[in-house]
Amino acid sequence: MAAEQEHKDIEFKTFDGLTLRGWMYMGPKGGPAVIVNGAFMCPKEIFVTSIAAWFGRHGVTALVYDARSLGTSDGMPRSDLDPQKNAEDNSDAVTFLLQEGWVDPNRIAVWGFFYSSGIALEAAAFDKRIKAVIAQGLMPEWYLDPADQEQLVARAVADRANQLRGNPPEYVPLLNEKGEHFLLFKYLANMTPEHQAHLPNWVHGARKTAPTFRDSLTIQSFYRHAKWQPIHLFASVCPTPVMILTPENDEVVPPDYQKSIFDSLQSPHKKFQIVKNRGHADLLSIDLDELLDGQLAFLKEVLDF
């Protein structure tokens, strides 16, 4: 556990003036770096600090931070998700690393999984200071569940008008009064009943792991995700090297579809890996050495360190 605590507190400004806060796990001076993007609506303490600490122990400086409106970072209202802004914030994280002067400016990568896979790929599509991208469990298109979309969008439009009249934003709880998870995104609705049944336990566990975790989202978060289709940007990742990992039994986004997206990428240096015997719900329980050894080898190859 001691190695998990070997980080320094950092903060940096975004282009629109927010302060994002997180931790940096230090590798050797002048070495490579990776920006580790977090899970859907999760503060950094949920899973990704373990990823960042692993990279730091293996010679790659790792920056992990709370996304805007989450955890210790700025952003109002709270829990107001904007995936396109999150992708842009990766560019500001790159600028921060360059200004710090600790890492090699030509060896900076971004990392994402599931929800943040699209954020990482979108960031790499636009910011060519990013020299490699790793994405696992692609979630390339975000739709609201068709049964809920019309009423959710109508509520979001009404909420915009209400906020302009000085009212507070509307929030949608992740669990209703019966403890049932609101499966308002098509991806969540696609999960098996068995995995859906575990979602309330995940929410309760998240509260314990990250004291700043909130179990609700603004209605505007759903409105923005209904319009976010990052798959249309993936072609622009080229020529940046890209590695995509797909759980063999991913029940949310079919592995064959993820492979077809990988095949469409034109980056001259690209790698695809199937994570054997894993699905969407249990990828995070894998041994970190098993998950990350191949990713480190990829970074060593394409970043030449």
C-alpha positions in Angstrom: 0.0 0.0 0.0 2.9 2.4 0.6 3.6 2.6 -3.1 0.0 3.7 -3.7 0.7 6.9 -1.6 3.8 7.9 -3.4 2.4 10.8 -5.3 2.4 14.6 -5.2 -0.7 16.8 -5.3 -1.1 18.9 -8.4 -3.5 21.3 -9.9 -3.7 23.0 -13.3 -5.9 25.5 -15.1 -8.2 24.7 -18.0 -8.7 26.9 -21.0 -12.0 28.2 -19.6 -10.5 29.0 -16.2 -11.4 26.0 -14.0 -8.8 24.4 -11.7 -8.5 20.7 -11.9 -6.8 18.8 -9.1 -5.2 15.4 -8.9 -2.1 13.5 -8.2 1.1 12.8 -10.1 3.0 9.6 -9.7 6.6 10.4 -10.6 8.8 8.4 -13.0 12.3 9.4 -13.8 13.1 13.0 -14.9 13.1 13.3 -18.7 11.1 10.1 -19.1 7.7 9.4 -20.6 4.3 10.3 -19.1 0.7 9.1 -19.3 -2.5 11.0 -18.6 -4.9 8.5 -17.0 -8.6 9.3 -17.6 -11.1 8.1 -15.0 -14.4 6.2 -15.1 -17.9 7.5 -15.8 -18.8 10.1 -13.1 -16.1 8.8 -10.8 -13.5 10.7 -8.8 -9.9 9.6 -9.3 -9.9 7.3 -6.2 -12.1 4.8 -8.0 -9.7 2.4 -9.9 -7.5 4.8 -11.8 -5.2 5.8 -9.0 -4.1 2.2 -9.0 -3.4 2.4 -12.7 -1.4 5.6 -12.3 0.5 4.2 -9.4 1.4 1.1 -11.4 2.8 3.2 -14.3 4.7 5.4 -11.8 6.4 2.3 -10.3 7.3 1.1 -13.8 9.1 4.3 -15.0 6.2 6.3 -16.5 5.2 9.5 -14.8 1.4 9.3 -14.5 -1.0 12.2 -14.0 -4.5 11.4 -12.7 -7.0 14.0 -11.8 -10.7 14.6 -11.0 -12.6 15.5 -14.1 -14.4 18.9 -14.0 -17.3 19.1 -11.6 -16.2 15.9 -9.8 -14.1 15.2 -6.7 -11.8 18.0 -5.7 -11.8 19.8 -9.1 -13.7 22.9 -9.8 -16.9 23.1 -11.9 -20.4 24.1 -11.1 -23.0 22.7 -10.9 -21.4 19.5 -9.4 -21.7 16.2 -11.2 -22.4 18.0 -14.5 -20.7 15.8 -17.0 -19.4 17.1 -20.4 -17.4 14.5 -22.3 -16.2 16.9 -25.0 -14.9 19.3 -22.3 -13.2 16.3 -20.6 -11.4 15.6 -23.9 -10.3 19.2 -24.2 -9.1 19.1 -20.6 -6.6 16.4 -21.7 -5.0 19.0 -23.8 -4.7 21.3 -20.8 -3.2 18.4 -18.8 -0.6 18.0 -21.6 0.2 21.8 -21.3 0.6 21.4 -17.6 3.1 18.5 -18.0 5.1 20.5 -20.5 5.2 23.5 -18.2 6.3 21.3 -15.3 9.4 20.4 -17.2 9.7 16.9 -15.6 8.8 14.7 -18.5 10.0 14.3 -22.1 7.6 16.5 -24.2 7.8 14.0 -27.1 6.7 11.0 -24.9 3.3 11.9 -23.6 0.4 9.4 -23.9 -3.2 9.3 -22.9 -5.1 6.4 -21.4 -8.8 5.7 -21.1 -11.2 2.8 -20.4 -14.8 2.2 -21.1 -16.4 5.7 -20.8 -13.1 7.5 -21.0 -11.8 5.4 -24.0 -13.7 7.8 -26.2 -12.4 10.8 -24.3 -8.8 9.7 -24.7 -9.2 8.9 -28.4 -11.0 12.3 -29.1 -8.1 14.1 -27.3 -5.5 12.3 -29.4 -7.5 13.1 -32.6 -7.1 16.8 -32.0 -3.9 17.3 -30.0 -0.9 15.9 -31.8 1.3 16.7 -28.8 -0.2 13.4 -27.6 2.2 10.8 -29.0 0.3 7.6 -28.1 -3.2 6.6 -26.9 -4.4 3.4 -25.1 -8.1 2.7 -24.9 -9.8 -0.4 -23.5 -13.4 -1.5 -23.7 -14.4 0.9 -26.4 -17.7 2.7 -25.9 -17.7 4.6 -29.2 -21.3 6.0 -29.3 -23.4 7.4 -26.6 -27.2 7.1 -26.8 -29.9 7.4 -24.3 -32.1 4.3 -24.0 -34.8 4.8 -26.7 -37.5 4.3 -24.2 -36.3 7.2 -22.1 -34.8 9.6 -24.6 -37.8 11.7 -25.5 -38.8 12.5 -21.9 -35.2 13.0 -20.8 -34.5 15.5 -23.6 -37.7 17.3 -22.8 -36.8 17.6 -19.1 -33.3 18.9 -20.1 -34.8 21.6 -22.3 -37.2 22.6 -19.5 -34.3 22.6 -17.1 -32.3 25.0 -19.2 -35.3 27.5 -19.1 -35.7 27.0 -15.4 -32.0 27.7 -14.7 -32.2 30.9 -16.7 -35.0 31.9 -14.4 -32.6 31.4 -11.4 -33.7 28.0 -10.3 -31.2 25.2 -9.3 -30.3 22.5 -11.8 -32.3 19.3 -11.9 -30.5 16.1 -10.9 -31.2 12.5 -11.7 -30.3 10.0 -9.0 -28.5 6.8 -10.0 -30.7 4.8 -7.7 -34.4 5.3 -7.2 -36.3 4.9 -3.9 -36.4 1.1 -4.4 -32.7 0.9 -4.8 -33.0 0.2 -8.5 -30.4 1.6 -10.9 -31.7 4.0 -13.6 -30.6 2.4 -16.8 -31.0 5.6 -18.9 -28.0 5.0 -21.2 -28.4 2.4 -23.9 -25.1 0.9 -22.9 -26.3 0.2 -19.4 -29.6 -1.1 -20.7 -27.6 -3.6 -22.8 -26.0 -5.2 -19.7 -27.2 -8.6 -18.7 -29.8 -8.8 -15.8 -27.1 -10.4 -13.6 -24.7 -7.5 -14.1 -27.5 -4.9 -13.8 -28.3 -6.4 -10.4 -24.8 -5.6 -9.2 -25.0 -1.9 -10.1 -26.5 -0.8 -6.8 -23.7 -2.5 -4.9 -21.3 -0.6 -7.2 -22.8 2.7 -6.2 -22.6 1.9 -2.5 -19.0 0.7 -3.0 -18.1 3.9 -4.8 -19.4 6.0 -1.9 -17.0 4.2 0.4 -14.0 4.3 -1.9 -14.3 8.0 -2.8 -15.9 10.3 -0.2 -16.5 12.9 -2.8 -18.5 10.6 -5.0 -22.1 11.8 -5.8 -24.8 9.4 -6.7 -26.7 11.7 -9.1 -26.1 13.6 -12.3 -27.5 16.8 -13.7 -30.1 16.3 -16.4 -27.9 18.3 -18.7 -25.3 15.5 -18.5 -27.8 13.2 -20.2 -28.6 15.9 -22.8 -24.9 16.3 -23.7 -24.3 12.6 -23.9 -27.2 12.1 -26.2 -25.3 14.3 -28.7 -21.8 12.8 -28.1 -20.7 10.4 -30.9 -16.9 10.3 -30.6 -16.6 7.4 -33.1 -16.8 10.0 -35.9 -13.5 11.5 -34.6 -11.5 8.4 -34.3 -10.2 8.4 -37.9 -8.3 11.7 -37.0 -6.2 9.9 -34.4 -3.9 8.9 -37.3 -0.9 8.9 -37.3 -0.7 8.8 -33.5 0.1 5.2 -32.3 -3.0 3.6 -30.8 -3.5 0.4 -28.7 -7.1 -0.9 -28.2 -7.9 -3.7 -25.7 -11.2 -5.5 -25.8 -12.7 -7.8 -23.1 -13.3 -11.1 -24.8 -16.8 -11.4 -23.3 -17.8 -7.7 -23.4 -21.6 -7.8 -23.1 -22.1 -4.0 -23.6 -20.2 -3.3 -26.9 -19.7 -6.4 -29.1 -16.0 -7.3 -29.4 -16.4 -7.8 -33.1 -17.6 -4.2 -33.4 -14.7 -2.9 -31.3 -12.3 -4.9 -33.6 -13.9 -3.3 -36.7 -13.3 0.1 -35.3 -9.6 -0.8 -34.7 -9.3 -2.1 -38.2 -10.6 1.2 -39.6 -7.9 3.2 -37.9 -5.1 4.2 -40.3 -2.3 4.8 -37.7 0.9 3.0 -38.9 1.6 1.8 -35.4 -1.4 0.2 -33.8 -2.1 -2.9 -31.7 -5.2 -4.8 -30.8 -5.4 -7.1 -27.8 -8.2 -9.4 -26.6 -8.4 -9.6 -22.8 -9.2 -13.3 -22.4 -12.1 -14.5 -20.1 -13.2 -11.0 -19.2 -16.3 -9.0 -19.8 -17.3 -5.4 -19.3 -18.3 -5.9 -15.7 -15.2 -7.8 -14.5 -12.4 -6.3 -16.5 -11.5 -4.1 -13.5 -10.9 -7.1 -11.2 -8.0 -8.3 -13.3 -4.5 -8.4 -11.9 -2.9 -5.1 -12.9 0.3 -6.7 -14.1 -1.7 -8.9 -16.4 -3.7 -5.9 -17.7 -0.8 -3.4 -18.0 2.3 -5.3 -18.9 1.4 -5.3 -22.6 0.4 -1.7 -22.5 3.8 -0.7 -21.0 5.5 -2.8 -23.7 3.5 -0.9 -26.4 4.5 2.5 -24.9 8.1 1.5 -24.8 8.0 0.5 -28.5 6.2 3.5 -29.8 7.7 6.1 -27.5 11.2 4.6 -27.7 12.2 4.4 -24.0 
